[in-house]
Amino acid sequence: MSSPQDSDYPRRGNAFSRWLASGFLRLAGWRVTNPMPAVPKAVIIGGPHTSNWDGIYTLAAMMQLGLDAHVMIKDSAFKGPFGAMLRWMGALPIARHKAGGVVEQTVAQFNSRDKLVMVVAPEGTRGGATQWKTGFYRIAEQAGVPIVLATADYRKKEITFARVIEPCGDMEKDLAEIFECYASIHPRHPDKLSAPLKALRERR
């Protein structure tokens, strides 16, 4: 694999970790069909989220691609021996008690780095959320970074980074496009779809 360029996504891992993740997906019958776009900064969201396996397959895909992705976790979790492990896994501390909420602190992380990919779960649960949390959109908009849509289709057994959304400032318009993308994906448990996706599928 060629060396990452300045415009490429942030990388981590090595040939062995990529081989290990590729082997896991292959044994499970899954494949990555549309790789991560070459962007130095992005917010990645995943969906539809109806099973813990969604995250496992998506994380394996990210490892196969050598993507250095991060998540924000409350700072109290970093105390003690697990702090170093969490940082190694890509977690970044968020201080919920400080001025400036999760959105502001995450935007600050983007502003302080040349490359950063942050993973956010907008549905918040795998059990049929009534609505999506929109913090991911506000983070992307304020940080001036794109939103990458990651999908796990259980009918096709494919992991894709299906689309890149550049926030236009009209959140309802952009959310409608995001929902349309995810409503076309076949989840592990269709009965656990979040309300916005279920409504779209029922109208088709």
C-alpha positions in Angstrom: 0.0 0.0 0.0 1.3 3.5 -0.9 2.2 6.0 1.8 -0.8 8.2 2.9 -0.9 11.6 1.2 -1.8 14.8 2.9 -5.3 14.6 1.5 -5.7 11.0 2.6 -7.7 9.8 5.6 -5.7 9.3 8.9 -4.1 5.9 9.2 -3.2 3.4 11.9 -2.2 -0.2 12.2 0.0 -2.3 9.9 -0.2 -5.1 7.4 -0.9 -7.7 10.0 -3.9 -5.9 11.6 -5.3 -5.2 8.1 -4.9 -8.9 7.2 -6.5 -10.0 10.5 -9.6 -7.8 10.0 -9.9 -8.8 6.3 -9.7 -12.5 7.4 -12.4 -12.0 10.0 -14.8 -10.3 7.5 -14.1 -13.0 4.9 -14.8 -15.8 7.3 -18.0 -14.1 8.3 -19.0 -13.8 4.6 -18.7 -10.0 4.6 -16.8 -7.6 2.4 -16.0 -3.9 2.1 -17.4 -2.7 -1.3 -16.8 1.1 -1.1 -13.8 2.2 1.0 -13.4 5.3 3.1 -13.1 8.4 1.0 -9.7 10.2 1.1 -10.6 13.0 3.4 -8.2 14.2 6.2 -11.1 15.1 8.6 -14.6 13.7 8.8 -17.5 12.7 11.1 -18.5 9.1 10.4 -22.0 8.0 11.3 -23.2 4.4 11.1 -26.6 2.9 10.5 -29.1 1.4 10.6 -28.2 0.3 14.1 -30.3 -2.7 15.2 -27.6 -5.1 16.6 -24.2 -5.1 18.4 -22.8 -6.8 15.3 -23.2 -3.6 13.3 -20.4 -2.0 15.2 -18.2 -5.2 15.1 -18.4 -5.5 11.4 -17.9 -1.8 10.8 -14.9 -1.6 13.2 -13.4 -4.6 11.4 -13.9 -2.8 8.1 -12.1 0.3 9.5 -9.2 -1.9 10.7 -9.0 -3.5 7.3 -8.7 -0.1 5.7 -6.2 1.1 8.3 -8.5 3.9 9.3 -7.5 5.8 12.5 -11.0 6.6 13.9 -11.8 8.0 17.3 -14.8 8.2 19.6 -15.4 10.7 22.5 -15.8 9.1 25.9 -16.4 10.8 29.3 -13.1 11.7 30.9 -13.9 9.8 34.1 -13.5 6.5 32.2 -9.8 7.4 31.6 -8.8 7.2 35.3 -6.8 4.2 36.4 -5.2 1.5 34.2 -7.8 1.6 31.5 -7.0 5.1 30.4 -4.0 4.1 28.3 -5.9 1.3 26.7 -8.8 3.6 25.8 -6.4 6.1 24.2 -4.7 3.3 22.3 -8.1 2.2 21.0 -8.8 5.7 19.7 -11.0 7.1 22.5 -10.7 10.8 23.3 -11.8 12.3 26.7 -14.8 14.5 27.0 -15.4 16.6 30.1 -19.1 16.9 30.5 -18.9 19.1 33.6 -16.9 21.8 31.9 -18.2 24.8 30.0 -18.8 23.9 26.4 -20.7 20.6 25.8 -19.8 17.6 23.7 -20.3 19.4 20.4 -18.0 22.3 21.4 -15.3 20.1 22.8 -15.4 17.8 19.8 -15.1 20.8 17.4 -12.1 21.9 19.4 -10.5 18.5 18.8 -11.0 19.0 15.0 -9.6 22.5 15.1 -6.5 21.4 16.9 -5.5 18.6 14.5 -4.5 18.3 10.9 -6.2 14.9 10.5 -9.1 13.5 12.6 -11.9 11.1 11.9 -14.6 10.9 14.6 -17.2 8.2 14.8 -20.7 9.1 16.2 -23.8 6.9 16.7 -26.7 9.2 16.0 -29.4 6.7 16.8 -28.0 6.2 20.2 -29.5 2.8 20.7 -30.1 -0.4 18.7 -33.7 -0.7 20.0 -35.8 1.5 17.8 -35.0 5.1 18.7 -37.9 7.5 18.3 -35.5 10.2 16.8 -31.9 10.7 15.9 -29.5 12.8 18.0 -28.3 15.7 15.8 -25.0 16.5 17.6 -23.1 14.8 14.8 -24.5 17.3 12.3 -23.7 20.3 14.5 -20.1 19.0 15.0 -19.6 18.6 11.3 -21.1 22.0 10.5 -19.1 23.9 13.1 -15.9 22.1 12.4 -16.3 22.5 8.6 -15.9 18.8 7.9 -17.9 16.3 5.8 -20.2 13.6 7.2 -19.4 10.1 5.9 -22.3 7.6 5.9 -21.1 4.1 6.9 -23.6 1.2 6.3 -23.8 -2.5 7.1 -26.2 -4.3 4.8 -27.1 -7.8 6.1 -28.8 -8.9 2.9 -25.7 -8.2 0.8 -23.3 -8.7 3.6 -21.5 -5.5 2.6 -19.9 -2.7 4.6 -19.8 0.5 2.6 -18.9 4.1 3.2 -21.9 4.9 1.0 -22.0 8.7 0.8 -20.3 11.9 1.8 -22.5 14.8 2.9 -21.2 18.3 3.0 -23.4 20.1 5.5 -25.3 22.8 3.7 -26.7 24.6 6.8 -30.2 23.3 6.2 -30.2 20.4 8.7 -33.6 19.1 7.8 -32.6 18.9 4.1 -29.4 17.1 4.9 -31.1 14.7 7.3 -33.7 13.8 4.7 -30.9 12.7 2.4 -29.2 10.8 5.1 -32.4 9.0 6.1 -33.0 8.1 2.4 -29.6 6.4 2.2 -30.1 4.4 5.4 -33.7 3.4 4.7 -32.4 1.5 1.6 -30.1 -0.6 3.8 -31.2 -4.0 5.1 -30.5 -4.2 8.9 -30.1 -7.3 11.0 -33.4 -6.7 12.8 -35.9 -4.6 10.7 -38.3 -4.5 13.6 -35.8 -2.5 15.6 -35.3 0.3 13.0 -35.4 3.9 14.4 -38.6 5.7 13.7 -37.4 8.0 10.8 -36.0 5.0 8.9 -39.0 2.8 9.6 -41.4 5.5 8.4 -39.5 5.8 5.1 -39.5 2.0 4.5 -43.2 1.7 5.2 -44.0 4.3 2.6 -42.1 2.4 -0.1 
